[in-house]
Amino acid sequence: MAGPGANQANLCQQDLSELDVTKLTALSPEVISRQATINIGTIGHVAHGKSTVVKAISGVQTVRFKNELERNITIKLGYANAKIYKCDNDKCPRPACYISEGSSKDDSFPCLRPNCSGRFRLVRHVSFMDCPGHDILMATMLNGAAVMDAALLLIAGNESCPQPQTSEHLAAIEIMKLKHILILQNKIDLVKEGQAKEQHEQILKFVQGTVAEGAPVIPISAQLKYNIEVLCEYVTKKIPVPVRDFTSLPRLIVIRSFDVNKPGCEVDDLKGGVAGGSILRGVLKVGMQIEVRPGLVSKDSDGKLACRPIFSRIVSLFAEQNELQFAV
């Protein structure tokens, strides 16, 4: 009998009693139905449309915190998952045969094109890491780069290329040896054709000799959702599915954390902090014992630091709204 995740009947069921990690892949139906298996970062200069692109693909607003909304910039690493589908009818024309939806959408549904008899089938489940573009938040962006499988480099079509953080972010992913990059020429709706072509040449010149040389340049308008289906096709075809190690002991790296307690909260009402990260290897399962390191850090009378790991047990697992019996 399937576990608590069974209440989402539209998604592939997970059953711990039948789990064989040696047969799992990043594209196993019971995995990608509920959880993203590819981490893609959005990088580029401040206000070039990174958060808007993520919202256009996933429908999720990654700018959530009060100070972010007031200033309209990303400050913390934002997360959003999206499913990418392809119509199984070979006669369905590209790029309209690709579509993206939120993480809880059915794994299959009828094609939306008039007179098409095909069905959209789930081909990828992607997690987008929305990185800050502001120069003072470069350290936050580098944290995100540590777990990226690929990157979307955003360049605004209505500004000259490169802008300061465009260069810095490209240098950062070069250091991280990230090979899979898609360049998005955004805000294409704000410029004339000649200006767009001129900037396209600037982009090609800018990436020459870098890790992004030869990367496809896709003109888009994230605000109008223009060419988003083209981006979905490129994500499916140009970004390989990473090979994961599911048989080793699980290890998760924390790349962001925040306090959920409101200022002035009573001691008895304090809740633990929230840590966000990515599973580097292995499989986490409901009921599994886990260890958090370094845990509690304290100083002794001689001033020496002592670390005491925190031991706990997994009570529940979720990927956004999707309940999991195991996470990869």
N, C-alpha and C positions, 0 to 999 in steps of 0.2 A: 504494500500500500504506500502511495506517495505521501510525502510530508506536508507541512503547512502550505507550501507553495502551490498546492493543488487548487487553491481557491482562484487562481488565475488560469482558467481553463483554456484561454486563447493562446497560452504559451506552452512550449514543450516542458513536460514534467521532469523534475529531478527526484531521484530516489537513491538515498544513501546506501540502502541494502544492496542495490545493484551496481553501485559505482565501481568501475575498474579504471584507475588512473592511467594504467599502461595503454589503454585504448583511447584516452581523451586527446583531442586536438583543439586548436584555437577555433576551429570551424565546426566542432561537434554540435548538433542541433540543440542538445540539452544545455550547452554552454552559451552559444551566441543568442539563443532565444531570450535569455534573461540578463546576460551580462556582456559588456563590451570587452573585446579581446585585443584591440589595437589602440595604442595611445598616440594621439596626434596633437601636437602643440600648435597654437597660433602665435606667431611672432611678428614683430615689426614695430614701426614708430608709433608714438602715442597718437590717438585719434585717427588712425588709418582704417579702422573698421573691424578690428579683430573680434570683439564681442558681438558685433552685428552679424558677422559671417557665421559664428557659432549659433546664434539665435535663428538665422535663416535656415540652417541645416537641421538643427535639433528641436527648435521651438522653445528652447530653454534660455531664460535671461540669466547670464552668468554674473552680471553686475547686480549684487544683492544687498551689500552693506550700505548703511545710511550715508557714510562719508563718501562712498563710491558713487551713489546715486546723485548726491548733491553736486559733486565735481565732474560727474559723467566720465570718470576714468576707472580702469581696473586697478585695484590696489593689492588684493589677495589673489592667489591662483583660483581661477574659476573652473568649474567642472560641468560638463554636459554630455550626456550620451545620446547617440542617434543610431537608428537602424537604416541601412541602405538596401534597397530592393531593386531587382531587375525583373522585367516582364519575361515570362518563359515562352512567349510567342516570338519566334525568330523574325517574323514580318513586322514586328513593332519597331518603328524607326528610332534610331539613336538621335539625340540623347534623351528623348522623351520616355524611353524604356527604362530609365533609371529614376528613382524617387527616394527621398529621405523622409523619415518619420521619427516620432519620439520613441523612447526605449520600451514603453509598455504596449506598443502597437502589435497587432496580430502578426504571426510569422508569414502569413500568406493571405492575400485578398485580391479581388478582381481588378484587372487593369482599368485605369481611369480614362484611357483614350477611347473615344466613341468607336463602336463597331469592332473593338479588339476583343478576341475571345480568350486571351491569355490571362494569367494571374501573376501578380507581383510576388516574387519569392525572395526571402531574406538571404542576402549574400555577404553582408558585413555588419558588425555591430561595433561602433567606434566610440571611444571616449575622447572628447576634446578637452585639452587643457588650455584655458584662456590666460595667456601670460600678460602681465602689465607691460606697457610700452614706455612708461616714464623713466627717465634716466636714473632717478633716485631709487627706483624699485628693481634695479638690475639683478640684485641678489635673489629676489623672488623668482625672476625669470629663470635664473640658473638652476634653482631648485627644481623647477618644472622640467628643464632640459634633461635632468638626470634620468628620467623615466620615459622619455619620448621615443617612440618607434619611428616617427616621421614628423615633418613640420610643414605648416602652411605659412609661407612668408607673404605678409600683406603689404602692398605698396599702393598708396592712394594715387589715383590717376590724375588728380587735380593739383599735385605738388611735384616739384622736381625730384629726381632720384639720383643719389640716395639721400635720405634724411639721417640725422645722427644715430638714432636707435636702430634704424634699418641695418646700418653697418655693424653696430655692436652686437645685435642679436645674431646676425649671420656669422660673425666671428665666434660667438659663443657656441653655436651648433657645430661649427667647424672643429672647435676644440673637443666637443663631445663625440666627434666622429659620426655624426648623423648623416646618413647618405641619401635618404629618401625625402625629397623636398618638392613641393608644388608652389609656384609663385602665382599669387593672385593679384591682378591689376584691378583694384577695387575703385568704386565711385566712377565707373565708366560713363554713367548717365550724366555726369556733371561737365564733361568735356566734349569738344568736337572731334571728329574722326582724325583730322590731321594732328591734333595735340596728343591723342591717344597713341598714334603710330610713332610720333616723335619720342614719347615717354617709353614706349616699348623698346626702342633702340637704346635709350638710356639704361633700361633695366638689363638688357643683354650685355651691354658694356660693363655695367657695375658687377655682374656675377661672373664675368670672365676670370678664369683662373681660381675660382672659389669652388667649394663643394656643391654650390647651386648651379654651376655651369652645365648647360644642357637640360636643365629642369624645364618642364612645360610652363609657359606663361598663359594663364587663363584670364581673359577679361570678364569681370563680373560687376554686378551691382547688388551688394548684400541687402541694401535697403529695399530694392524692388524685387529681390529674389531672381534677378536675371542671370541665367547661366549656372544656377545652383545644381541643376541636373547634370551639367557637363562636369562640374566639380565632383559630383557623386561617381560619375563614370571613371574619372581619373583616379580617385581614391581607391576604387575597386580594382582597376587595371594596373596602376603604376606603383601602388604601395603594397609590397608583399606581406602576407600574413606572417607575423613573427613566430619563430619556433620556440615554444615554451617547454620548460622542464617541469613536468607535473609529478614526477616520481620522487624527487628529493624532499627533504623536510621543508615545510613552508617558511618563507621569509618575506616580510613586508617592510618596505622602506617608507618612513614618514617624511613627507615633503612640505606639509603645511599643518598648522595647528591654530586653534583659536579658543577663546574663553566664551562660554555660553552664559556665564553669570552676569547679571545686571549690576551696575555700580550700587554699593550700599546694601547688597544682599546679606541676609543674616547667615551666620556661620552654619547653622543647622540646615539651611536651605541650599548650601553650596553644592553644585554638581561638578563632576569631573570635566576636564577639557576635552575638546574634540580634535582628534588627529586624523589627517587625511594622507593617503599615500597610494602605493601601487605594490601588488604582489609580484616579487621578482621571480620566485620559483615555488613549486609545490602547490598544494591545494588546501585551503582552509575549509573545515567542515563544522557544522553545528554540533556543539557538545565537546569540541576539541579544547584541550588545555593549551594556553598560550603564555608567552613570557614577553614582557615589554622592557626593553633596555634603552638607555642606562637605568631607567626607573627613577627612584627617589635619590637625589644627590644631596649629600650633607657633608659638613666639615667636622672633623674631630677637634679635640683640644689643641693639637699640634698644628692645626690648619690644613691637614691633609684631606683631600676629597675622598669620600666613600660613596659608592653607588650600590643601591639595593634594588634589584630587578623586581618588577611587579608581576605577580602570577594571577592569571584569571582564566575564565572559561567562556567560550563563545556561546551566547544565548540565542542570538539570531543573526542572520546575514541578509543584507538588502543591497541591491544595485538600483539606486534611485527608488522607485516604487515597487520594483520587482523583488519578491521574496525568494531567497536562495537557500538550498540545502548545503551547497558547497560553492566556494568562490575560487577562481583561478587568477 
